[in-house]
Amino acid sequence: MTGIGLLFAVILAVAYRFLKVQEDPRIEETEDLLPGSNCGACGEPGCRAFAEKLVQGAEQPSKCTVASAEVRTSATASVTVAS
């Protein structure tokens, strides 16, 4: 049983190494700036999806009606500067 467990652990480690997906770090930075209420007022299912759209340039920060003006300004600056 231990041998099978070790074999599967090695298989998982190798699969993780070759199959992991690289993600744009700006998405997480932008998501951290958003309020995190996942209200859907922007038309996206949550703040993560909205942050992805912001980084892609498909949405404007002003669509987040829950965020304060300072948050929208800083989200705009972080996406614009990093592009």
C-alpha positions in Angstrom: 0.0 0.0 0.0 2.8 2.4 0.8 4.4 1.8 -2.6 1.1 2.6 -4.4 0.8 5.8 -2.3 4.3 6.9 -3.2 3.7 6.1 -6.8 0.6 8.2 -6.9 2.4 11.0 -5.0 5.1 11.1 -7.7 2.6 11.0 -10.5 0.7 14.0 -8.9 4.0 15.9 -8.4 5.0 15.4 -12.0 1.5 16.3 -13.3 1.5 19.5 -11.2 4.9 20.5 -12.6 3.9 20.1 -16.2 0.2 21.0 -16.1 0.1 24.1 -13.9 -1.4 27.2 -15.5 0.5 30.5 -15.3 -1.8 33.4 -14.4 -1.3 37.1 -14.8 -0.3 38.4 -11.4 -2.2 41.7 -12.1 -5.5 39.8 -11.7 -4.9 39.0 -8.1 -3.6 42.5 -7.4 -6.7 44.0 -8.9 -9.0 41.6 -7.1 -7.4 42.6 -3.8 -8.3 46.3 -4.6 -11.9 45.5 -5.2 -14.4 45.3 -2.2 -14.9 41.6 -2.5 -18.6 41.6 -2.0 -19.3 39.5 -5.1 -22.6 41.3 -5.5 -22.8 41.0 -9.3 -23.7 44.7 -9.8 -21.0 45.0 -12.5 -22.6 42.3 -14.5 -20.0 39.7 -13.6 -20.6 36.7 -11.3 -18.0 38.0 -8.8 -15.0 40.2 -8.1 -12.5 37.7 -9.5 -14.3 37.6 -12.9 -14.5 41.4 -12.9 -10.8 41.7 -12.1 -10.0 39.4 -15.0 -12.1 41.6 -17.3 -10.4 44.8 -16.0 -6.9 43.4 -16.7 -8.0 42.3 -20.2 -9.3 45.8 -20.8 -12.8 44.6 -21.5 -14.4 46.5 -18.6 -14.0 49.9 -16.9 -13.5 50.2 -13.1 -16.5 52.5 -13.0 -18.9 49.5 -13.5 -18.1 48.4 -9.9 -20.8 50.4 -8.1 -20.0 49.0 -4.7 -16.4 50.3 -4.7 -15.5 53.8 -3.5 -14.0 56.4 -5.8 -10.5 55.8 -4.3 -10.7 52.1 -5.0 -11.8 52.7 -8.6 -9.0 55.2 -9.1 -6.4 52.8 -7.7 -7.7 49.9 -9.8 -7.5 52.0 -12.9 -3.9 53.0 -12.0 -2.8 49.5 -11.2 -4.2 48.1 -14.5 -2.9 51.0 -16.6 0.6 51.1 -15.1 1.1 47.4 -15.4 0.0 47.1 -19.0 
